[in-house]
Amino acid sequence: MADLPEFDVELDTTGLYCPEPVMLMHNRVRDMRAGEVLKVVASDPATTRDIPKFCSFLGHDLLTQSADGDIYLYFIRLG
């Protein structure tokens, strides 16, 4: 896998399905500051749609998203 961004907080949502990953992200970003990077690990394919919408709607920067088999990685810089 290519070099991944550094991150401040990791959230593992593997085994959870919509809407739980996004709900947990909402809770986690409340405790973070603008500019910090959140790494999200997910196994729900719906996150490939939901997480970019989450970022767009809330003004966060989706730095990268990738898939490795059934695991999806997202790196999000808080706006």
NORBEL-V166930 format. One record per pair of residues at least 24 apart in sequence whose ideal C-beta (glycine too) atoms are under 10 Angstrom apart, sorted by the first residue. I is the first residue (numbers start at 0). J is the second residue. D is the distance in whole Angstrom. If there is no record, write none. Layout:
BEGIN
I_J_D ; I_J_D
END
This chain:
BEGIN
0_65_7 ; 0_67_7 ; 0_72_8 ; 1_63_8 ; 1_65_8 ; 2_63_10 ; 3_38_8 ; 3_62_9 ; 3_63_7 ; 3_65_8 ; 3_72_7 ; 3_74_7 ; 4_36_6 ; 4_38_8 ; 4_62_5 ; 4_63_6 ; 4_74_5 ; 4_75_10 ; 4_76_8 ; 5_36_7 ; 5_38_9 ; 5_74_9 ; 6_35_8 ; 6_36_4 ; 6_37_7 ; 6_38_4 ; 6_39_9 ; 6_62_9 ; 6_74_6 ; 6_75_9 ; 6_76_9 ; 7_31_7 ; 7_32_9 ; 7_34_9 ; 7_35_4 ; 7_36_5 ; 7_37_7 ; 7_38_8 ; 7_76_10 ; 7_77_9 ; 8_35_7 ; 8_36_8 ; 8_37_5 ; 8_38_7 ; 8_39_9 ; 8_75_10 ; 8_77_10 ; 9_36_10 ; 9_37_8 ; 9_38_5 ; 9_39_8 ; 9_40_7 ; 10_37_6 ; 10_38_7 ; 10_39_5 ; 10_40_7 ; 10_41_9 ; 10_73_9 ; 10_75_10 ; 11_38_9 ; 11_39_8 ; 11_40_5 ; 11_41_8 ; 11_42_10 ; 12_39_6 ; 12_40_7 ; 12_41_5 ; 12_42_8 ; 12_43_7 ; 12_46_8 ; 12_50_10 ; 12_71_9 ; 12_73_10 ; 13_40_6 ; 13_41_6 ; 13_42_4 ; 13_43_9 ; 13_69_9 ; 13_70_7 ; 13_71_9 ; 14_41_9 ; 14_42_6 ; 14_43_9 ; 15_41_8 ; 15_42_8 ; 15_43_7 ; 15_46_9 ; 16_41_10 ; 16_42_8 ; 16_43_5 ; 16_44_9 ; 16_45_7 ; 16_46_9 ; 17_41_10 ; 17_43_6 ; 17_44_9 ; 17_45_4 ; 17_46_8 ; 17_48_9 ; 17_49_6 ; 18_43_10 ; 18_45_9 ; 18_49_8 ; 19_43_8 ; 20_45_8 ; 20_46_5 ; 20_49_7 ; 20_50_7 ; 20_53_9 ; 20_71_9 ; 20_73_9 ; 21_45_9 ; 21_46_8 ; 21_49_5 ; 21_50_7 ; 21_52_9 ; 21_53_5 ; 24_49_9 ; 24_50_7 ; 24_53_6 ; 24_54_9 ; 24_57_9 ; 24_59_9 ; 24_73_9 ; 24_75_8 ; 25_53_8 ; 25_57_9 ; 27_75_10 ; 28_53_9 ; 28_57_8 ; 28_59_8 ; 28_75_8 ; 28_77_6 ; 28_78_10 ; 31_75_10 ; 31_77_5 ; 32_77_7 ; 33_58_9 ; 33_59_9 ; 33_76_9 ; 33_77_5 ; 33_78_6 ; 34_60_10 ; 34_76_7 ; 34_77_6 ; 34_78_9 ; 35_75_9 ; 35_76_7 ; 35_77_5 ; 36_60_9 ; 36_62_7 ; 36_74_6 ; 36_75_7 ; 36_76_5 ; 36_77_8 ; 37_62_10 ; 37_73_8 ; 37_74_7 ; 37_75_5 ; 37_76_8 ; 37_77_7 ; 38_62_10 ; 38_63_10 ; 38_72_7 ; 38_73_7 ; 38_74_6 ; 38_75_8 ; 39_64_9 ; 39_71_8 ; 39_72_7 ; 39_73_4 ; 39_74_8 ; 39_75_7 ; 40_70_6 ; 40_71_7 ; 40_72_6 ; 40_73_8 ; 41_66_10 ; 41_69_10 ; 41_70_7 ; 41_71_5 ; 41_72_8 ; 41_73_7 ; 42_68_10 ; 42_69_6 ; 42_70_6 ; 42_71_7 ; 43_69_9 ; 43_71_8 ; 44_69_8 ; 44_71_7 ; 45_71_10 ; 46_71_5 ; 46_72_10 ; 46_73_7 ; 47_71_6 ; 47_73_9 ; 50_75_7 ; 51_75_10 ; 54_78_8
END
